[in-house]
Amino acid sequence: MRIVVLDGYTLNPGDNPWTAVDALGDLAVHPRTPAAEVMERAKGADILLTNKVRLTEEIINALPDLKFISVLATGYDVVDIRAAAARRIPVSNVPGYGTNAVAQHVFAMLLEMYRRVSDHAQSVRAGQWTGNKDWCYWNSTQLDLTGKTMGLVGFGNISRRVAEIAIAFGMRVQAHVPRPKPHPGYENFSFCDLEALFATSDVISLHCPLTPENKGFVNAERIASMPAGAILINTARGPLVDEEAAAKALHAGTLGGLCTDVTSVEPVPADNPLLTAPNCLITPHLAWGTLTARETLMQVTAQNIQAFLSGNAQNVVNAHLL
């Protein structure tokens, strides 16, 4: 089997070798593939691996040798799964590999917003403590998580982990889900509707997929309904948030802060309004990328390929269409 990886650099920038996948076939790894070169590089592949490179209906139908697609991520919107199913090509993903990594990143950003650790560490290096009249100081109001309310939009694996960590910090947690789910049994936890969640949460963290219906649902009106000083966190998908509205609210001080690991266009363009907004932490879509998470992603990808080769494909996202 000829296995082609179209964009492997983010999974293995040098610390996470392809050994397990290499053992399963004739492997070719491309760090990155421009759209114009996808067809040429994918030609003759039995198995294609992609992270962010799009596999459209046109591309899939032009690859007669293609038998299996494995997405190097949980989200699989880069692949036209219906076109693949029409060709009887299963598409597998890697669910759950980044649950802990993303949940921990939520709190890395939130704690930075509440305590401004990096700002104060920098001020010490700049000599502010050395020349200070007092034995301690702070340049921003220091806040506790204890007693605050965390609102979660969505309640999948990552959101549940965020809830557990929040509760361990002494926070109250409330979540909104589009369809009823069983109560997880946590103390200080409840489900609520979206309007109540935005109106009563000190911190709101987004953990929902992007759909045509919810694109830009965090708009000016929703942001205005949030309590004064509230923090919005987005580790899901950039287009969930109206970035222009969020930037205006940050400049006006009506939104206490925004922590986002994603933007509507990635890499972030130089004219994105969030880049010049105050109280805005932007990280480069790295929440998923701990070494442990990437090692798990590599291992499960190899298992997905092995399962397909054995005739028992696993983690197939288009099984209902085949």
C-alpha positions in Angstrom: 0.0 0.0 0.0 1.2 3.5 -0.9 0.6 5.9 2.0 0.9 9.6 1.4 0.8 12.3 4.1 -0.1 15.6 2.6 0.7 17.9 5.6 2.7 16.1 8.3 4.8 18.9 9.8 2.4 20.0 12.6 2.1 16.4 13.8 5.8 15.7 13.6 8.0 18.8 13.5 10.9 16.5 14.5 9.9 15.1 17.9 7.2 12.5 16.9 8.5 10.1 14.3 6.3 8.3 11.7 7.7 4.9 12.6 4.4 3.2 13.4 2.8 4.4 10.1 6.0 3.7 8.1 5.8 0.1 9.1 2.4 -0.3 7.3 3.3 0.6 3.8 5.3 2.6 1.3 5.2 6.0 3.1 5.8 9.5 1.6 5.5 12.4 4.0 5.1 16.0 2.8 5.5 18.6 5.5 3.0 20.9 3.6 1.1 20.7 0.4 -0.2 23.8 -1.5 -3.6 23.3 -3.1 -2.1 23.4 -6.5 0.1 20.3 -5.7 -2.5 18.1 -4.0 -3.4 16.1 -7.1 0.2 15.5 -8.1 1.3 14.3 -4.7 -1.9 12.2 -4.1 -1.7 10.5 -7.4 -1.2 6.7 -7.0 -1.9 6.8 -3.3 -3.9 3.9 -1.8 -4.1 5.8 1.6 -4.2 9.5 2.1 -3.5 11.3 5.4 -4.4 14.9 5.8 -4.8 17.4 8.6 -5.8 20.7 7.0 -5.3 20.0 3.3 -8.8 19.8 1.7 -9.9 16.7 -0.2 -12.8 17.9 -2.3 -15.2 15.8 -4.4 -13.2 16.7 -7.5 -9.9 15.6 -5.9 -11.4 12.3 -4.5 -13.0 11.4 -7.8 -9.7 12.0 -9.7 -7.8 9.5 -7.6 -8.8 6.0 -8.9 -6.3 4.2 -6.6 -7.5 5.8 -3.4 -9.0 3.3 -0.9 -8.8 5.0 2.5 -8.5 8.5 4.0 -7.3 9.1 7.6 -7.7 12.6 9.0 -4.9 13.6 11.4 -7.4 15.3 13.7 -10.8 14.9 15.3 -12.5 17.4 13.0 -13.0 16.1 9.5 -14.6 19.0 7.7 -11.6 19.2 5.3 -12.8 16.0 3.6 -15.9 15.6 1.5 -17.1 12.5 3.3 -20.1 12.0 1.0 -17.9 12.0 -2.1 -15.7 9.5 -0.4 -18.6 7.3 0.5 -19.9 7.3 -3.0 -16.5 5.8 -4.0 -16.8 3.3 -1.0 -13.8 5.0 0.6 -14.0 5.0 4.5 -12.8 8.2 6.2 -11.4 7.8 9.7 -10.5 10.4 12.3 -8.8 10.4 15.7 -11.3 11.3 18.4 -10.3 12.3 21.9 -6.6 12.6 21.5 -6.5 16.2 22.6 -9.0 16.2 25.4 -6.6 16.9 28.3 -4.4 19.2 26.2 -7.2 21.5 25.1 -8.8 21.6 28.5 -5.5 22.5 30.1 -5.0 25.2 27.6 -8.3 26.7 28.5 -7.1 27.2 32.0 -3.6 28.3 30.9 -5.2 31.2 29.1 -7.8 31.9 31.9 -5.2 32.0 34.6 -3.0 34.3 32.5 -6.0 36.6 32.1 -6.9 36.5 35.9 -3.3 36.7 37.3 -1.2 38.2 34.4 1.7 36.0 35.4 3.8 36.7 32.2 3.3 40.5 32.5 4.5 40.4 36.1 7.5 38.1 35.4 8.5 40.5 32.6 8.2 43.5 35.0 10.5 41.9 37.5 13.1 41.3 34.8 12.7 44.9 33.8 13.7 46.0 37.4 10.3 47.0 38.8 10.6 44.8 41.9 14.3 45.6 42.4 13.4 49.3 42.6 10.1 48.9 44.4 9.4 50.6 47.8 7.3 47.6 48.9 8.1 43.9 49.2 5.4 43.1 46.8 3.3 44.7 44.0 0.8 44.0 41.3 0.1 45.9 38.1 -3.4 44.5 37.6 -6.2 43.4 39.9 -5.5 39.8 41.0 -8.6 37.5 40.8 -9.6 34.1 42.1 -11.4 31.4 40.1 -13.0 30.2 43.3 -16.7 31.1 43.4 -16.8 32.2 39.8 -19.3 30.7 37.3 -18.0 28.8 34.2 -20.4 28.6 31.3 -19.7 25.9 28.7 -21.3 25.9 25.2 -21.4 22.3 24.3 -20.7 19.3 26.6 -18.5 16.8 24.8 -15.3 15.1 26.0 -13.2 18.4 26.2 -16.0 20.4 27.8 -16.6 17.7 30.4 -12.9 17.8 31.3 -13.0 21.6 31.5 -16.0 21.2 33.9 -14.0 18.8 36.1 -11.1 21.2 36.3 -13.3 24.2 36.9 -15.1 22.4 39.8 -11.7 21.4 41.2 -10.9 25.2 41.3 -14.1 25.8 43.2 -16.0 27.2 40.3 -19.7 26.7 39.6 -20.3 25.2 36.2 -23.3 25.5 33.8 -23.5 24.1 30.3 -25.7 24.5 27.3 -26.4 21.6 24.9 -28.7 21.6 21.9 -30.2 18.3 22.9 -30.8 16.9 26.4 -27.9 15.0 28.0 -27.8 13.1 31.3 -26.6 15.1 34.3 -22.9 14.1 34.8 -23.4 13.9 38.6 -21.0 16.7 39.4 -21.7 19.0 42.3 -22.1 22.6 41.5 -23.2 21.7 37.9 -26.3 22.4 35.9 -27.6 22.7 32.4 -29.2 25.9 31.2 -30.3 27.7 28.0 -27.9 29.7 26.0 -29.4 33.1 27.0 -29.1 32.3 30.7 -25.6 31.0 30.2 -24.4 34.2 28.6 -26.2 36.4 31.1 -24.9 34.7 34.2 -21.4 33.3 33.5 -18.2 35.0 34.6 -16.3 32.9 32.1 -17.7 31.4 28.9 -15.8 28.7 27.1 -16.8 27.5 23.6 -16.7 23.7 22.9 -19.1 23.2 20.0 -18.6 22.3 16.3 -18.9 25.0 13.7 -22.1 24.6 11.7 -23.9 26.9 9.2 -26.4 27.6 11.9 -24.0 28.8 14.6 -21.5 30.7 12.6 -21.0 34.0 14.3 -23.5 33.2 17.0 -21.3 35.0 19.6 -22.3 38.4 18.1 -22.6 41.9 19.5 -26.0 41.2 21.1 -24.7 38.1 23.0 -21.5 39.8 24.0 -23.5 42.8 25.4 -25.6 40.3 27.5 -22.5 39.1 29.4 -21.8 40.3 32.9 -19.3 43.2 33.3 -15.8 41.9 33.2 -16.7 38.5 31.9 -14.1 36.5 29.9 -14.8 34.6 26.6 -12.6 31.6 25.7 -12.6 30.0 22.3 -10.6 26.8 21.6 -13.2 25.5 19.2 -13.5 27.3 15.8 -12.8 30.9 15.0 -15.9 31.7 13.0 -18.1 31.0 16.0 -17.3 34.5 17.2 -18.0 37.8 15.4 -14.5 39.1 15.7 -15.3 42.7 14.8 -18.0 42.7 17.5 -15.6 41.2 20.0 -12.9 43.7 19.2 -15.3 46.6 19.6 -16.5 45.3 23.0 -12.9 44.8 24.2 -12.0 48.4 23.2 -15.2 49.6 24.9 -14.4 47.6 28.1 -17.8 45.9 27.9 -16.1 42.5 27.4 -13.6 41.9 30.1 -11.3 39.7 28.0 -11.0 37.3 25.1 -8.8 34.2 25.1 -8.8 32.5 21.7 -6.7 29.8 20.2 -8.5 30.1 16.9 -9.4 32.8 14.4 -11.8 33.0 11.5 -9.0 32.8 9.0 -5.8 30.9 9.9 -3.0 31.9 9.9 -4.4 35.1 11.3 -4.3 38.0 8.8 -2.5 41.2 9.8 -5.8 43.1 9.6 -7.7 40.9 12.0 -9.3 43.4 14.5 -8.4 41.2 17.5 -4.7 41.8 17.0 -5.0 45.4 18.2 -7.7 44.8 20.8 -6.9 45.2 24.5 -7.3 42.3 27.0 -7.1 39.8 24.2 -4.9 36.7 24.3 -4.4 34.9 21.0 -2.5 31.7 20.7 -1.7 30.1 17.3 -4.1 27.1 17.3 -1.7 25.1 19.6 -4.1 24.0 22.3 -4.1 20.4 20.8 -0.4 20.2 20.2 1.2 18.9 23.4 3.7 16.1 22.7 1.6 13.6 24.6 -1.5 14.5 22.4 0.5 14.3 19.2 2.0 11.0 20.1 -1.5 9.6 20.8 -2.7 11.0 17.5 0.2 9.2 15.7 -0.5 6.0 17.5 -4.2 6.0 16.8 -3.6 7.0 13.1 -1.4 3.9 12.7 -4.1 1.8 14.4 -6.7 3.3 12.0 -4.6 2.3 9.0 -4.0 -1.2 10.5 -7.7 -1.7 11.1 -8.5 -0.8 7.6 -5.9 -3.1 6.2 -7.3 -5.9 8.3 -10.8 -5.3 6.9 -12.2 -3.8 10.1 -11.9 0.0 9.7 -12.3 1.9 12.9 -13.3 5.5 13.8 -15.1 5.8 10.4 -16.9 9.1 10.3 -18.8 8.3 7.1 -19.8 4.7 8.0 -23.5 5.7 7.8 -23.0 6.7 4.2 -21.1 3.7 3.0 
